[in-house]
Amino acid sequence: MTAPGEAAERDRIIDAAYRCLAAANGVPVTVGAVVAAAGLPGEAFARHFASKDALLLAMFRRDGALLTAEMRSWAASAAGPPEALRAVVDGMLRITADDRRRRRALALASGEAARARGCTEERARAVAEQEALIAAILAAGAADGSLPWADPEPDARSIRAALGRAFEHQLAGTARESASAAAAQLTAFLFRALGVPTVNGRPMTNVMGG
């Protein structure tokens, strides 16, 4: 088990790496720069990471696990499958409106992070977990009739892809609308595609208290 002091030191290195990547403007970030930004001695890095790629991979894993856990929580707190889907879409896009989360996402979207060994596979693994979560929501909706046209697995892949594109547009600043407006538009489209009866954009089952 990692001692509290070691875990805190590791977190300081990861947090410093986010800051360095965000400020790099395309210039490669060195291990020395990360350790200096963390305010730690040079040997601290080797206690936790075998290489810079290992550090970047740990960052991808931590952020992917955090997002997947948040998606599960949003879905679990919803009144039913349509609202669970709405919560996942809204929650993921809302991240881009949070300055701290936005900076971290931009850091991991940098070319240097994307080129790190193992990060492509780690990103794919996280996306697959998120697709499985969305598929479970769709399957529940197909079973109870609240998402009557859902074909869970292929639809989950399409929904996660559309959500990912909307997320990237928000991060890049190329979206024509705010994160909340984009979430509302995407949710309305998904509800139409999945056959959800709505009243003023809300699932009819929710409006009627069913």
Buried (B, 14 or more C-beta within 10 A) or exposed (E): EEEEEEEEBBEBBBBBBBBBBBEBEEEEBEBEBBBBBBEBEEEBBEEBBEEBBBBBBBBBBBBBEBBBEBBBEBBEEBBBBBBBBBBBBBBBBBBBEEEEBBBBBBBBBBEBBEEBEEBEEBBEBBBEBBBBBBBBBBBBBBEEEBBEEBBBEEBBBBBBEBBEEBBBBBBEEEBEEEBEEBBBBBBBEBBEBBBBEBEEEBBBBBEEEE
